[in-house]
Every structure is written in structure tokens, then in C-alpha cells.
Amino acid sequence: MPDSSVCSHEPACPASDCPNREAARMVASHPEQGWSLLCNGIVVFDDTGELLPDGQIVAPHRPTTPSAA
């Protein structure tokens, strides 16, 4: 469940344990350092990796094969 002190908009952002957790709003961005903080407490990195609020690490998951043109 998102932290209500951060997520005050409607509809509320998906919780950090939801499959669509990356759809949460960005609350801080540091492109020079390669990371952003989402409203649900997740830190997302430019390489598509994530750091969840409970300390779990999600490995980068960008596509490894080129898309069909």
C-alpha cells in the first residue's frame, strides 16, 4: 500500500507490491545520477532495475531482443 503521506492524489498510485507498481507518479528525479523516486517508495534506475521500499532488489528487465520493425 502506498504511503498516504506521499500519495495524496486520486486515484492512488499502485502499491510497491503490485504488478503495475512502475505506474506510480514520479516524486523526485535525478537523471544525472540515473534514478528516480516513485510515489509508492520505489527507486527506479535508468537501466530498468528497481529498489523496493523493503530493500528488495529487482534486476534490470529491459528487453534483450530488438523489436520487430
Backbone as CSV, one residue per row, in Angstrom:
resi,resn,N_x,N_y,N_z,CA_x,CA_y,CA_z,C_x,C_y,C_z
1,MET,0.844,-1.171,0.000,0.000,0.000,0.000,0.893,1.239,0.000
2,PRO,0.572,2.221,-0.828,1.399,3.410,-0.862,1.333,4.169,0.451
3,ASP,2.389,4.872,0.745,2.432,5.701,1.946,1.510,6.885,1.718
4,SER,0.465,7.008,2.526,-0.529,8.055,2.316,0.051,9.446,2.508
5,SER,1.175,9.565,3.209,1.775,10.880,3.378,2.435,11.347,2.084
6,VAL,2.761,10.437,1.204,3.361,10.786,-0.078,2.299,10.779,-1.170
7,CYS,1.472,9.759,-1.202,0.476,9.597,-2.265,-0.847,10.212,-1.825
8,SER,-1.033,11.474,-2.171,-2.248,12.166,-1.759,-3.174,12.454,-2.930
9,HIS,-2.848,11.955,-4.104,-3.670,12.219,-5.277,-4.636,11.071,-5.524
10,GLU,-5.621,11.334,-6.375,-6.621,10.322,-6.734,-6.569,10.083,-8.224
11,PRO,-6.640,8.871,-8.678,-6.588,7.649,-7.870,-5.186,7.464,-7.282
12,ALA,-5.144,6.736,-6.192,-3.867,6.495,-5.527,-2.955,5.649,-6.406
13,CYS,-1.671,5.833,-6.235,-0.690,5.058,-7.002,-0.753,3.586,-6.599
14,PRO,-0.364,2.697,-7.525,-0.314,1.280,-7.159,0.733,1.048,-6.073
15,ALA,0.454,0.125,-5.203,1.380,-0.212,-4.121,2.659,-0.810,-4.686
16,SER,3.702,-0.787,-3.890,5.004,-1.281,-4.340,5.024,-2.787,-4.583
17,ASP,4.012,-3.517,-4.087,3.967,-4.963,-4.312,2.983,-5.357,-5.414
18,CYS,2.438,-4.388,-6.124,1.511,-4.658,-7.231,2.275,-4.867,-8.535
19,PRO,1.723,-5.653,-9.441,2.393,-5.880,-10.725,2.620,-4.595,-11.539
20,ASN,1.742,-3.618,-11.389,1.876,-2.372,-12.149,2.529,-1.258,-11.323
21,ARG,3.380,-1.628,-10.372,3.987,-0.670,-9.445,4.757,0.448,-10.134
22,GLU,5.275,0.210,-11.333,6.037,1.226,-12.054,5.155,2.343,-12.599
23,ALA,3.827,2.201,-12.493,2.905,3.230,-12.968,2.711,4.353,-11.953
24,ALA,3.324,4.247,-10.805,3.207,5.292,-9.783,3.834,6.591,-10.279
25,ARG,3.361,7.686,-9.745,3.890,9.002,-10.137,5.307,9.206,-9.617
26,MET,6.094,9.908,-10.406,7.448,10.250,-10.017,7.395,11.456,-9.069
27,VAL,8.090,11.364,-7.937,8.115,12.480,-6.991,9.484,13.153,-6.923
28,ALA,10.515,12.469,-7.382,11.853,13.061,-7.441,12.605,12.399,-8.585
29,SER,13.387,13.198,-9.285,14.148,12.675,-10.410,15.572,13.197,-10.351
30,HIS,16.506,12.303,-10.543,17.928,12.662,-10.576,18.566,12.005,-11.795
31,PRO,18.242,12.516,-12.994,18.763,11.899,-14.219,20.285,11.919,-14.292
32,GLU,20.906,12.901,-13.655,22.372,12.962,-13.666,22.978,11.802,-12.873
33,GLN,22.186,11.219,-11.969,22.633,10.073,-11.186,21.986,8.777,-11.646
34,GLY,21.000,8.873,-12.544,20.397,7.681,-13.121,19.286,7.043,-12.319
35,TRP,18.581,7.812,-11.481,17.497,7.215,-10.704,16.374,8.218,-10.467
36,SER,15.186,7.644,-10.148,14.011,8.441,-9.808,13.279,7.749,-8.669
37,LEU,12.579,8.545,-7.866,11.772,8.024,-6.760,10.314,8.116,-7.147
38,LEU,9.597,7.003,-7.013,8.169,6.982,-7.297,7.379,7.206,-6.020
39,CYS,6.146,7.611,-6.172,5.260,7.931,-5.057,5.079,6.751,-4.094
40,ASN,5.182,5.534,-4.583,4.983,4.355,-3.744,6.276,3.899,-3.051
41,GLY,7.326,4.723,-3.123,8.557,4.422,-2.416,9.586,3.638,-3.196
42,ILE,9.321,3.331,-4.437,10.258,2.575,-5.261,11.261,3.519,-5.900
43,VAL,12.532,3.113,-5.885,13.564,3.828,-6.619,13.762,3.060,-7.922
44,VAL,13.555,3.739,-9.047,13.769,3.111,-10.351,15.042,3.688,-10.952
45,PHE,15.796,2.812,-11.607,17.067,3.200,-12.200,16.955,3.214,-13.717
46,ASP,17.827,3.994,-14.358,17.805,4.123,-15.809,17.975,2.785,-16.524
47,ASP,18.634,1.822,-15.897,18.823,0.515,-16.536,17.614,-0.394,-16.346
48,THR,16.525,0.117,-15.799,15.244,-0.555,-15.519,15.270,-1.418,-14.256
49,GLY,16.327,-1.373,-13.490,16.354,-2.036,-12.196,15.553,-1.213,-11.194
50,GLU,15.241,-1.829,-10.059,14.434,-1.159,-9.039,14.932,-1.532,-7.649
51,LEU,14.718,-0.627,-6.715,14.937,-0.889,-5.302,13.601,-0.659,-4.619
52,LEU,13.047,-1.731,-4.049,11.735,-1.651,-3.408,11.869,-1.102,-1.986
53,PRO,10.790,-0.561,-1.436,10.854,0.033,-0.092,11.337,-0.920,0.994
54,ASP,11.111,-2.223,0.816,11.545,-3.184,1.837,12.991,-3.643,1.640
55,GLY,13.693,-3.036,0.669,15.092,-3.364,0.430,15.326,-4.398,-0.646
56,GLN,14.266,-5.012,-1.155,14.427,-5.997,-2.227,14.937,-5.309,-3.487
57,ILE,15.737,-6.042,-4.240,16.278,-5.543,-5.498,15.579,-6.251,-6.639
58,VAL,15.155,-5.495,-7.642,14.589,-6.060,-8.862,15.626,-5.821,-9.953
59,ALA,16.104,-6.895,-10.542,17.129,-6.797,-11.580,16.593,-6.036,-12.794
60,PRO,17.485,-5.408,-13.545,17.057,-4.734,-14.772,16.266,-5.691,-15.652
61,HIS,15.224,-5.163,-16.284,14.356,-6.019,-17.081,13.991,-5.383,-18.417
62,ARG,14.953,-4.688,-18.998,14.695,-4.131,-20.322,14.743,-5.256,-21.355
63,PRO,14.060,-5.083,-22.459,14.076,-6.129,-23.495,15.498,-6.402,-23.987
64,THR,15.786,-7.672,-24.240,17.115,-8.044,-24.708,17.159,-8.282,-26.202
65,THR,15.996,-8.341,-26.829,15.962,-8.527,-28.277,15.313,-7.307,-28.922
66,PRO,15.791,-6.915,-30.092,15.191,-5.756,-30.746,13.740,-6.045,-31.163
67,SER,12.926,-5.021,-31.103,11.525,-5.204,-31.521,11.450,-5.258,-33.035
68,ALA,10.387,-5.909,-33.533,10.187,-6.020,-34.980,9.814,-4.656,-35.541
69,ALA,10.397,-4.335,-36.668,10.129,-3.024,-37.286,8.950,-3.094,-38.219
